[in-house]
Amino acid sequence: MGRHDSSQTRVPPVFSELLKNDASGGDWLGILLGLASAKSPTAKRLSMAFGKLAPAPGEVFEVKVPPPERFFKWLLENPQQLSWP
């Protein structure tokens, strides 16, 4: 992290501008998801079925979400699959 942290230097400026022009995402969200759809089946499904963005209090670009419980279970059951650089 620091002054070259892309979550601060790239994400907020791009999304701030998009949200300023269309806070619902109706004009740009499908296009943006479509850009990723060539490499991601999930993004392709989302790009075809997106709705509008829910209003958020202020600009929220990242939310910390705990990993699913099944991920921890997998870690415990598959230690041979883990590696450290």
N, CA, C and O atoms as a GROMACS GRO file, in nm:
protein
  340
    1MET      N    1   0.084  -0.118   0.000
    1MET     CA    2   0.000   0.000   0.000
    1MET      C    3   0.089   0.125   0.000
    1MET      O    4   0.211   0.113  -0.001
    2GLY      N    5   0.030   0.238   0.001
    2GLY     CA    6   0.107   0.360  -0.003
    2GLY      C    7   0.058   0.450  -0.114
    2GLY      O    8  -0.058   0.442  -0.154
    3ARG      N    9   0.146   0.534  -0.165
    3ARG     CA   10   0.099   0.630  -0.266
    3ARG      C   11   0.074   0.567  -0.402
    3ARG      O   12   0.013   0.631  -0.488
    4HIS      N   13   0.120   0.444  -0.425
    4HIS     CA   14   0.093   0.374  -0.551
    4HIS      C   15  -0.012   0.266  -0.535
    4HIS      O   16  -0.024   0.178  -0.620
    5ASP      N   17  -0.088   0.272  -0.428
    5ASP     CA   18  -0.195   0.176  -0.400
    5ASP      C   19  -0.308   0.200  -0.500
    5ASP      O   20  -0.374   0.303  -0.496
    6SER      N   21  -0.330   0.102  -0.590
    6SER     CA   22  -0.430   0.121  -0.695
    6SER      C   23  -0.571   0.135  -0.640
    6SER      O   24  -0.658   0.194  -0.705
    7SER      N   25  -0.595   0.081  -0.521
    7SER     CA   26  -0.729   0.097  -0.464
    7SER      C   27  -0.756   0.243  -0.428
    7SER      O   28  -0.871   0.281  -0.406
    8GLN      N   29  -0.652   0.324  -0.423
    8GLN     CA   30  -0.668   0.467  -0.398
    8GLN      C   31  -0.639   0.552  -0.522
    8GLN      O   32  -0.704   0.655  -0.544
    9THR      N   33  -0.542   0.510  -0.604
    9THR     CA   34  -0.498   0.594  -0.715
    9THR      C   35  -0.571   0.568  -0.846
    9THR      O   36  -0.573   0.654  -0.933
   10ARG      N   37  -0.633   0.450  -0.861
   10ARG     CA   38  -0.700   0.418  -0.987
   10ARG      C   39  -0.850   0.398  -0.971
   10ARG      O   40  -0.928   0.451  -1.050
   11VAL      N   41  -0.890   0.323  -0.871
   11VAL     CA   42  -1.031   0.288  -0.857
   11VAL      C   43  -1.119   0.410  -0.828
   11VAL      O   44  -1.213   0.435  -0.903
   12PRO      N   45  -1.093   0.487  -0.722
   12PRO     CA   46  -1.181   0.600  -0.693
   12PRO      C   47  -1.193   0.702  -0.807
   12PRO      O   48  -1.305   0.745  -0.836
   13PRO      N   49  -1.084   0.744  -0.873
   13PRO     CA   50  -1.103   0.842  -0.980
   13PRO      C   51  -1.192   0.791  -1.094
   13PRO      O   52  -1.275   0.866  -1.144
   14VAL      N   53  -1.174   0.666  -1.134
   14VAL     CA   54  -1.252   0.612  -1.245
   14VAL      C   55  -1.399   0.599  -1.204
   14VAL      O   56  -1.488   0.647  -1.275
   15PHE      N   57  -1.424   0.533  -1.091
   15PHE     CA   58  -1.562   0.512  -1.051
   15PHE      C   59  -1.631   0.639  -1.004
   15PHE      O   60  -1.752   0.651  -1.019
   16SER      N   61  -1.557   0.733  -0.949
   16SER     CA   62  -1.618   0.862  -0.912
   16SER      C   63  -1.674   0.931  -1.035
   16SER      O   64  -1.784   0.985  -1.032
   17GLU      N   65  -1.598   0.928  -1.142
   17GLU     CA   66  -1.643   0.991  -1.267
   17GLU      C   67  -1.764   0.918  -1.325
   17GLU      O   68  -1.860   0.982  -1.368
   18LEU      N   69  -1.759   0.785  -1.326
   18LEU     CA   70  -1.873   0.707  -1.377
   18LEU      C   71  -1.997   0.735  -1.294
   18LEU      O   72  -2.105   0.758  -1.348
   19LEU      N   73  -1.982   0.733  -1.162
   19LEU     CA   74  -2.097   0.755  -1.074
   19LEU      C   75  -2.149   0.898  -1.084
   19LEU      O   76  -2.269   0.922  -1.070
   20LYS      N   77  -2.060   0.994  -1.107
   20LYS     CA   78  -2.102   1.133  -1.120
   20LYS      C   79  -2.192   1.150  -1.242
   20LYS      O   80  -2.290   1.225  -1.238
   21ASN      N   81  -2.159   1.079  -1.349
   21ASN     CA   82  -2.237   1.090  -1.473
   21ASN      C   83  -2.364   1.006  -1.470
   21ASN      O   84  -2.464   1.041  -1.532
   22ASP      N   85  -2.362   0.894  -1.397
   22ASP     CA   86  -2.481   0.808  -1.387
   22ASP      C   87  -2.470   0.724  -1.261
   22ASP      O   88  -2.406   0.618  -1.262
   23ALA      N   89  -2.531   0.771  -1.154
   23ALA     CA   90  -2.520   0.703  -1.024
   23ALA      C   91  -2.586   0.566  -1.023
   23ALA      O   92  -2.553   0.483  -0.939
   24SER      N   93  -2.679   0.541  -1.115
   24SER     CA   94  -2.747   0.411  -1.117
   24SER      C   95  -2.663   0.304  -1.186
   24SER      O   96  -2.688   0.185  -1.167
   25GLY      N   97  -2.564   0.345  -1.265
   25GLY     CA   98  -2.483   0.249  -1.340
   25GLY      C   99  -2.551   0.200  -1.466
   25GLY      O  100  -2.494   0.121  -1.541
   26GLY      N  101  -2.672   0.245  -1.490
   26GLY     CA  102  -2.749   0.198  -1.605
   26GLY      C  103  -2.680   0.219  -1.738
   26GLY      O  104  -2.694   0.136  -1.828
   27ASP      N  105  -2.605   0.327  -1.753
   27ASP     CA  106  -2.539   0.357  -1.880
   27ASP      C  107  -2.405   0.288  -1.897
   27ASP      O  108  -2.360   0.270  -2.010
   28TRP      N  109  -2.340   0.247  -1.789
   28TRP     CA  110  -2.202   0.199  -1.801
   28TRP      C  111  -2.173   0.064  -1.735
   28TRP      O  112  -2.074   0.000  -1.770
   29LEU      N  113  -2.255   0.019  -1.643
   29LEU     CA  114  -2.223  -0.103  -1.569
   29LEU      C  115  -2.220  -0.226  -1.659
   29LEU      O  116  -2.127  -0.307  -1.650
   30GLY      N  117  -2.319  -0.241  -1.745
   30GLY     CA  118  -2.322  -0.356  -1.837
   30GLY      C  119  -2.202  -0.357  -1.930
   30GLY      O  120  -2.145  -0.462  -1.958
   31ILE      N  121  -2.164  -0.240  -1.979
   31ILE     CA  122  -2.048  -0.230  -2.069
   31ILE      C  123  -1.922  -0.270  -1.994
   31ILE      O  124  -1.840  -0.345  -2.047
   32LEU      N  125  -1.906  -0.220  -1.873
   32LEU     CA  126  -1.788  -0.252  -1.793
   32LEU      C  127  -1.780  -0.401  -1.764
   32LEU      O  128  -1.673  -0.461  -1.779
   33LEU      N  129  -1.890  -0.462  -1.723
   33LEU     CA  130  -1.891  -0.605  -1.698
   33LEU      C  131  -1.867  -0.683  -1.826
   33LEU      O  132  -1.804  -0.789  -1.824
   34GLY      N  133  -1.917  -0.632  -1.937
   34GLY     CA  134  -1.895  -0.697  -2.066
   34GLY      C  135  -1.749  -0.703  -2.106
   34GLY      O  136  -1.707  -0.796  -2.174
   35LEU      N  137  -1.670  -0.605  -2.063
   35LEU     CA  138  -1.526  -0.605  -2.093
   35LEU      C  139  -1.457  -0.725  -2.030
   35LEU      O  140  -1.361  -0.779  -2.087
   36ALA      N  141  -1.504  -0.767  -1.914
   36ALA     CA  142  -1.442  -0.880  -1.844
   36ALA      C  143  -1.501  -1.014  -1.889
   36ALA      O  144  -1.445  -1.119  -1.859
   37SER      N  145  -1.613  -1.011  -1.959
   37SER     CA  146  -1.685  -1.135  -1.986
   37SER      C  147  -1.610  -1.231  -2.077
   37SER      O  148  -1.640  -1.351  -2.076
   38ALA      N  149  -1.515  -1.183  -2.155
   38ALA     CA  150  -1.439  -1.273  -2.243
   38ALA      C  151  -1.357  -1.373  -2.162
   38ALA      O  152  -1.332  -1.484  -2.209
   39LYS      N  153  -1.316  -1.336  -2.043
   39LYS     CA  154  -1.233  -1.424  -1.961
   39LYS      C  155  -1.305  -1.478  -1.839
   39LYS      O  156  -1.249  -1.560  -1.766
   40SER      N  157  -1.426  -1.435  -1.815
   40SER     CA  158  -1.496  -1.476  -1.694
   40SER      C  159  -1.642  -1.510  -1.723
   40SER      O  160  -1.720  -1.422  -1.758
   41PRO      N  161  -1.679  -1.637  -1.709
   41PRO     CA  162  -1.819  -1.673  -1.729
   41PRO      C  163  -1.912  -1.600  -1.632
   41PRO      O  164  -2.025  -1.567  -1.666
   42THR      N  165  -1.864  -1.576  -1.510
   42THR     CA  166  -1.946  -1.505  -1.411
   42THR      C  167  -1.972  -1.363  -1.458
   42THR      O  168  -2.085  -1.315  -1.451
   43ALA      N  169  -1.869  -1.295  -1.506
   43ALA     CA  170  -1.886  -1.158  -1.555
   43ALA      C  171  -1.980  -1.156  -1.675
   43ALA      O  172  -2.059  -1.062  -1.690
   44LYS      N  173  -1.974  -1.257  -1.760
   44LYS     CA  174  -2.063  -1.262  -1.876
   44LYS      C  175  -2.208  -1.273  -1.830
   44LYS      O  176  -2.295  -1.201  -1.881
   45ARG      N  177  -2.236  -1.362  -1.733
   45ARG     CA  178  -2.373  -1.375  -1.681
   45ARG      C  179  -2.419  -1.243  -1.618
   45ARG      O  180  -2.532  -1.200  -1.638
   46LEU      N  181  -2.329  -1.179  -1.543
   46LEU     CA  182  -2.365  -1.053  -1.479
   46LEU      C  183  -2.391  -0.944  -1.582
   46LEU      O  184  -2.484  -0.865  -1.566
   47SER      N  185  -2.310  -0.939  -1.687
   47SER     CA  186  -2.326  -0.832  -1.786
   47SER      C  187  -2.459  -0.844  -1.859
   47SER      O  188  -2.513  -0.744  -1.907
   48MET      N  189  -2.513  -0.965  -1.867
   48MET     CA  190  -2.641  -0.984  -1.936
   48MET      C  191  -2.760  -0.964  -1.843
   48MET      O  192  -2.872  -0.944  -1.890
   49ALA      N  193  -2.738  -0.970  -1.712
   49ALA     CA  194  -2.849  -0.967  -1.618
   49ALA      C  195  -2.838  -0.857  -1.514
   49ALA      O  196  -2.909  -0.860  -1.414
   50PHE      N  197  -2.752  -0.758  -1.537
   50PHE     CA  198  -2.735  -0.655  -1.435
   50PHE      C  199  -2.858  -0.566  -1.428
   50PHE      O  200  -2.933  -0.550  -1.524
   51GLY      N  201  -2.876  -0.511  -1.311
   51GLY     CA  202  -2.983  -0.414  -1.292
   51GLY      C  203  -2.922  -0.277  -1.274
   51GLY      O  204  -2.840  -0.233  -1.355
   52LYS      N  205  -2.961  -0.211  -1.170
   52LYS     CA  206  -2.903  -0.081  -1.138
   52LYS      C  207  -2.836  -0.092  -1.002
   52LYS      O  208  -2.867  -0.179  -0.922
   53LEU      N  209  -2.744  -0.001  -0.980
   53LEU     CA  210  -2.674   0.002  -0.852
   53LEU      C  211  -2.765   0.056  -0.743
   53LEU      O  212  -2.843   0.148  -0.766
   54ALA      N  213  -2.753  -0.002  -0.625
   54ALA     CA  214  -2.826   0.050  -0.510
   54ALA      C  215  -2.756   0.175  -0.460
   54ALA      O  216  -2.633   0.181  -0.461
   55PRO      N  217  -2.831   0.274  -0.418
   55PRO     CA  218  -2.766   0.395  -0.365
   55PRO      C  219  -2.680   0.360  -0.244
   55PRO      O  220  -2.719   0.282  -0.158
   56ALA      N  221  -2.563   0.420  -0.239
   56ALA     CA  222  -2.470   0.397  -0.128
   56ALA      C  223  -2.446   0.528  -0.055
   56ALA      O  224  -2.452   0.635  -0.116
   57PRO      N  225  -2.420   0.521   0.075
   57PRO     CA  226  -2.389   0.643   0.150
   57PRO      C  227  -2.248   0.689   0.116
   57PRO      O  228  -2.151   0.635   0.169
   58GLY      N  229  -2.235   0.787   0.032
   58GLY     CA  230  -2.103   0.835  -0.009
   58GLY      C  231  -2.041   0.741  -0.111
   58GLY      O  232  -2.110   0.657  -0.168
   59GLU      N  233  -1.914   0.754  -0.133
   59GLU     CA  234  -1.844   0.671  -0.229
   59GLU      C  235  -1.779   0.555  -0.157
   59GLU      O  236  -1.684   0.574  -0.081
   60VAL      N  237  -1.828   0.437  -0.179
   60VAL     CA  238  -1.775   0.317  -0.117
   60VAL      C  239  -1.722   0.229  -0.229
   60VAL      O  240  -1.800   0.173  -0.306
   61PHE      N  241  -1.590   0.215  -0.238
   61PHE     CA  242  -1.531   0.140  -0.348
   61PHE      C  243  -1.483   0.003  -0.307
   61PHE      O  244  -1.466  -0.085  -0.391
   62GLU      N  245  -1.460  -0.017  -0.180
   62GLU     CA  246  -1.415  -0.147  -0.132
   62GLU      C  247  -1.483  -0.176   0.000
   62GLU      O  248  -1.498  -0.089   0.085
   63VAL      N  249  -1.524  -0.300   0.015
   63VAL     CA  250  -1.587  -0.345   0.138
   63VAL      C  251  -1.515  -0.471   0.183
   63VAL      O  252  -1.497  -0.563   0.104
   64LYS      N  253  -1.475  -0.476   0.308
   64LYS     CA  254  -1.410  -0.596   0.361
   64LYS      C  255  -1.517  -0.699   0.390
   64LYS      O  256  -1.613  -0.674   0.463
   65VAL      N  257  -1.499  -0.817   0.331
   65VAL     CA  258  -1.593  -0.926   0.349
   65VAL      C  259  -1.516  -1.048   0.396
   65VAL      O  260  -1.416  -1.085   0.334
   66PRO      N  261  -1.560  -1.111   0.503
   66PRO     CA  262  -1.487  -1.229   0.549
   66PRO      C  263  -1.503  -1.344   0.450
   66PRO      O  264  -1.606  -1.354   0.382
   67PRO      N  265  -1.402  -1.430   0.439
   67PRO     CA  266  -1.414  -1.544   0.347
   67PRO      C  267  -1.522  -1.640   0.395
   67PRO      O  268  -1.553  -1.645   0.514
   68PRO      N  269  -1.580  -1.716   0.303
   68PRO     CA  270  -1.683  -1.811   0.343
   68PRO      C  271  -1.628  -1.922   0.431
   68PRO      O  272  -1.511  -1.959   0.421
   69GLU      N  273  -1.713  -1.975   0.516
   69GLU     CA  274  -1.674  -2.082   0.607
   69GLU      C  275  -1.620  -2.203   0.530
   69GLU      O  276  -1.527  -2.269   0.576
   70ARG      N  277  -1.678  -2.232   0.414
   70ARG     CA  278  -1.633  -2.349   0.337
   70ARG      C  279  -1.487  -2.333   0.289
   70ARG      O  280  -1.418  -2.432   0.266
   71PHE      N  281  -1.441  -2.208   0.273
   71PHE     CA  282  -1.301  -2.184   0.237
   71PHE      C  283  -1.209  -2.228   0.350
   71PHE      O  284  -1.108  -2.294   0.326
   72PHE      N  285  -1.244  -2.192   0.473
   72PHE     CA  286  -1.164  -2.234   0.588
   72PHE      C  287  -1.164  -2.386   0.600
   72PHE      O  288  -1.062  -2.447   0.631
   73LYS      N  289  -1.279  -2.446   0.576
   73LYS     CA  290  -1.289  -2.592   0.581
   73LYS      C  291  -1.196  -2.654   0.478
   73LYS      O  292  -1.124  -2.749   0.508
   74TRP      N  293  -1.196  -2.599   0.356
   74TRP     CA  294  -1.108  -2.649   0.251
   74TRP      C  295  -0.961  -2.636   0.292
   74TRP      O  296  -0.882  -2.728   0.271
   75LEU      N  297  -0.924  -2.523   0.350
   75LEU     CA  298  -0.786  -2.503   0.394
   75LEU      C  299  -0.744  -2.610   0.494
   75LEU      O  300  -0.634  -2.665   0.485
   76LEU      N  301  -0.832  -2.638   0.588
   76LEU     CA  302  -0.801  -2.739   0.689
   76LEU      C  303  -0.792  -2.880   0.631
   76LEU      O  304  -0.712  -2.962   0.676
   77GLU      N  305  -0.874  -2.907   0.531
   77GLU     CA  306  -0.878  -3.041   0.472
   77GLU      C  307  -0.775  -3.063   0.362
   77GLU      O  308  -0.753  -3.176   0.320
   78ASN      N  309  -0.712  -2.957   0.314
   78ASN     CA  310  -0.619  -2.968   0.201
   78ASN      C  311  -0.486  -2.896   0.225
   78ASN      O  312  -0.445  -2.816   0.142
   79PRO      N  313  -0.418  -2.923   0.335
   79PRO     CA  314  -0.292  -2.851   0.362
   79PRO      C  315  -0.186  -2.878   0.256
   79PRO      O  316  -0.098  -2.794   0.236
   80GLN      N  317  -0.191  -2.992   0.190
   80GLN     CA  318  -0.092  -3.024   0.086
   80GLN      C  319  -0.106  -2.933  -0.037
   80GLN      O  320  -0.013  -2.923  -0.117
   81GLN      N  321  -0.218  -2.869  -0.051
   81GLN     CA  322  -0.240  -2.780  -0.165
   81GLN      C  323  -0.186  -2.638  -0.140
   81GLN      O  324  -0.179  -2.557  -0.232
   82LEU      N  325  -0.149  -2.611  -0.017
   82LEU     CA  326  -0.104  -2.476   0.019
   82LEU      C  327   0.046  -2.462  -0.007
   82LEU      O  328   0.123  -2.556   0.009
   83SER      N  329   0.085  -2.342  -0.045
   83SER     CA  330   0.227  -2.313  -0.064
   83SER      C  331   0.254  -2.170  -0.020
   83SER      O  332   0.164  -2.087  -0.014
   84TRP      N  333   0.377  -2.144   0.010
   84TRP     CA  334   0.420  -2.010   0.051
   84TRP      C  335   0.534  -1.969  -0.040
   84TRP      O  336   0.627  -2.047  -0.061
   85PRO      N  337   0.529  -1.850  -0.092
   85PRO     CA  338   0.636  -1.809  -0.188
   85PRO      C  339   0.776  -1.826  -0.133
   85PRO      O  340   0.873  -1.795  -0.202
   0.00000   0.00000   0.00000
